[in-house]
Amino acid sequence: MAEATEPSRAKLICGMLAADEVLFAQVQAELAGPFGPIDVESPIMEFDFTHYYDSQMGSPLKRRFVAFERLVAPDALILAKHATNDLERAFSPRRQRGGPARPVNIDPGIIEEPHLVLASMKNFSHRIYLGWGVYADLTLMYRAGKWEPLPWTFPDYASGRYFEFLSAARANLRRQTKEAKI
């Protein structure tokens, strides 16, 4: 019989969407409070895979990712999702009259060596309930030296556009894990 063990540490990331690029720096400063310093940052990219968010957020939308230096237990995803939802709510009243109802979307996830898992508040066939209203969405697997989408992977994640950022965050995770074992 297998014995319970502590899980490996994970790299916390956040993906952000906004029509106003200025918000990225503001959100990153706020995220550093609960999550610590950022050690990997993606460039700002076009988000042109769907118009689902346009009515709430405006358009055209931009995407940026950040990864945090401090490693976390995988179940930190629960608190991270609640913290990012609270931060989204805090940014809503900051917008000037006539601005979008939801100026920024912040989605946390964790990278472990074999995969990327995103947090969601919505259940779906492939999502696993973690607790406190949060579900784990296995989004990408890392096999044979590359990221691989799954049948349910969001098109933007499956496109490969984010693989460079994800690989850099994963490389930092591997380096930090190795250093912790020395």
N, C-alpha and C positions, 0 to 999 in steps of 0.2 A: 504494500500500500504506500502510495506517495505521501510525503509529509508536506504540510503547508510551509512555504518559504516566502521571504520578502521578494517582491517583484524587482526587476531591474529598473533603474531610474530612466526617465523619459525626458525628451526635449519638448518644452511647451512652445507652441507657436500661435500666432494670431494672424488671420487673414482679414484685411479691411477693405471695404468698398465705400466709395464716396464720389460724388460728382465734383466736390470742391477739394482739390489736392491739398490745400492748406490744412485741412482737418487731420491729415495723416500725422503730421508732427505733433499736433495737439493731443491726439489720441495716444500716440506713442509715449508722450510725457506722462500721461495719466496711467497707462498700463505699467510703466516702470514702478509705480508705487506698490501695487500688490505682487507683481511678478519679478521685479528686479531688473538689472541692466539687460539691454538688448545686445546680443552678440552676432546676429546675422540679420541683414535687412535686404529685401529685394528692391529692385528698381520699381518705379511706378509704371504700371502696365495698363494698356487698354483692357476694359472688361466688355467684350462684345459678343458674348455667348448667348445672352438672353436679354429680353426687355422686361422681365418679370418685376424688377425693382423700380423701373422708371417712374411709375405713378407715385411711389412713396419717397424716392430718393432723388429724382431728377435724372438727367442724362446729358452728355455721355458719362458713363461711370468709369472710374479708375480703380485699380487693384494694387495693393501693396501687402507684403508679408513681413513679419518680424519673428525672430526666435529669441528666446531668453536664455541668458547664460546659466542661471540656476536650474539644475536638474530637479525633476519632481517625481513623485510616485504617480503611476498611471491614473489612480483614482482622483488626483488633483484636478482632472478634467471636469469633475462635477462643480467644484467651487469656481473654477475658471469660467465656466459657462455662465454661472450666476453673476460673477463679477463683470463679465463683458456685457451681459444684458443690462445690468445696473448702469454701466458706463454709457451704453447707447441711450438709455432713458435720460441720463444727465445731459447728454449733448442735444437732445431734442429741444428743450426750451431755450437753449443758447442761440438758436438760429433767429435771424431777424424775421419780422413779420413778412409773410409771403415766401419764405424759404421752404424747403422740403420738410415733410412731417418727420422723416427719418433721415437725418443728414449723413449718418454713418452706420454701416453694418460691420460688426466685429465678431468673427467666428474663431473660437479657440480650437486647437487640436494638439495632439501629441505625436511626436515621432519616436518610435522605438526602432531598433535596428531592422526588424523585419517588416515594418509597416507604418502607415500614417492613419491615425484615427481622428476623426472630427467629432465634435460634440453637437448634439441637436436636441431641441425640445420637442421634436415631432417624431412619433413612432412610425416605423415603416417595416416592411418584411425582413430586411437585412439588418436592422438596428437592434442592439441589445440594451435593455434598460440597466442603467447604472445606479440610479437612486436620485431622489430630490427632483424628479421630473426630467432628468437628463438621460439621453440615449447615446450610445457609442456607435458611430458609423465608420466601419472599416472601409476606407476610401481608396487606398493604394497599398500594394504589396511591393517589397523590395526583394527581387530575386535575380540571381545571376548577374549582379552588378548594375541593375537598372530598375526603375520604377515601372510597375505594371498596373494598369487600371483593371477594375473588376466590372462585371456587367452593369452594376448600378452606379458606378463612379460618375460624378457630375462631369459634364462635357469639358468644362474648363480645366479641371484636374486631369482628365484623361488626355487632353490635348498635348501635354508635354511642356507647355509654356512655363509651368512652375517647377519643373524638375531640377533646374540649376539651383534655385533657392533651397528646395527640399534636400538636395544632395549636400549642399554646404552645411545646412543645419545638422544633417545626419553625420557628416564628417566631424563636426564639433562634438556631437554626442559621443561618438566612438573615441575621440581623443580624450574627452573629459572622463569617460568611463575607464579607459586604460590608465590615466593618471591617478584616478581614485584607488585603483587596485595596487599601485606601486607602493 
